[in-house]
Amino acid sequence: MEEIIEFLRRLAAHNEREWFNAHKEEYLRVKDEVESFAEKLISGVAEFEPMAALLKPADCLYRIYRDTRFSNDKRPYKNHIGIYVNPHGGKKSEFCGYYLHIEPDNCLVGGGAWCPEAPLLKEYRKEIYSNIEEYLGIIQNPEFEAVYSPYMQDELKSAPKGYPKDWEYIDLLKPRSFTVSARLTEQDMCSKQAIEKICGLFRIMKPYNDFFNFTLEEHPEFAVRTPRRR
């Protein structure tokens, strides 16, 4: 893991094709190490999500090359590596999975429902509203609260249409993404216990993912989307 993080740190300082091409062999070694790490994560997640055992690293990894066609940011490469272990179909599935973000000084695990399309977002809000006690039991569980923080950006300024503005928990319906994350230090990532720690955090996240995945099981028409870019 030290080699992965150090490569990403130098790539961030030299994010240009000439530098990358000159260090292509180093990148290929890093790529092999990332694939090996992904295999171990898959095995760890499969202990509590048996369907994950069907995944291969290719189902969980994103290209390091950026799509710059429609972006003002023309840097050709990502400064991070994302590993997304989604037991319910890999990257193309709308089901919630388990994400690891590897970036110098910004490593984290995350999960939940990220940027769902409007019809599915509507169903998620309905599920929270109708089953608020169950939802609160998950997000207020002391073990969960001790490690996870909600992603609260891009919220609605007022109550979603059709919901009472004075409802006690209306703020829980305002996000456009229902995701959580937990920070990891580089020391965590480089530790011999890294896989154990990361999969332990994923296990704590499972009831949160399950809450939203139950909604998708009831609405299979929303279960597939275009591949996510991380």
Steps between C-alpha positions, in 0.01 A plus 500: 500500500792736565598475132144575388466812713847627413430456127174694532677776691756543222232471233309788663814714469567394139155439351607499138533236232875538457568423866249215509642337189851525643376319815270251326680193636465634853128560439457142377657371823264723698207374293592139583520588870161672487345193337648279771363733768159494332500118506559507874222754551261285298582200717451705816164640389388151390514392865186706570376554142534155337409629152824700497689174442377512139687825434839541336730802545397627156142527631616731778772723351483828310733623227767746607449692176265799526234581242583863426271552200238701687712630789691822549751296700724350233728300728522160328517281812318459827698568816322218680404137462151377578402142585124439505395158628134476406373145568186564294649526153817705520545854369199494271256429782295766674501288815709636785848360546824567683745761374868554586664825392880500488657845476795658682371671816141422401428129540150395601231234483150584389170352400131555461297640212716739297328738256193283431281598208193706589243215497716287730581795726126549540461137611787531747340804663170318520671202666668720762178687574294180531760314707661779699544298820690229313715760325576683824592169660767456232652849486480556876650165590801588721737275303390665174507857637848446640655461155267633229407852399223579249580666169282811530590703190253585225200505732163649422441834669148404604290187546465272197167536323226303671654494850402717799750777564451471874574127517754439776742316272448695177874572468559128445306524173682801354823342368520403133740221598462273800863411565737475795877494530776437751856633477806279493855612568790395283622309802170308498539426131859382528441286807511121484145513641372731221268244340361399840437862599341599168274194488407561863382847403311354204328252730378785722367670186301196383166584673512846340551353153237234567239766577531651152558171324166375631333782306680395183390141546144632488575711192730294276436737209742744670774245569736566207674821405795613289839431663586742781809718465712522815 
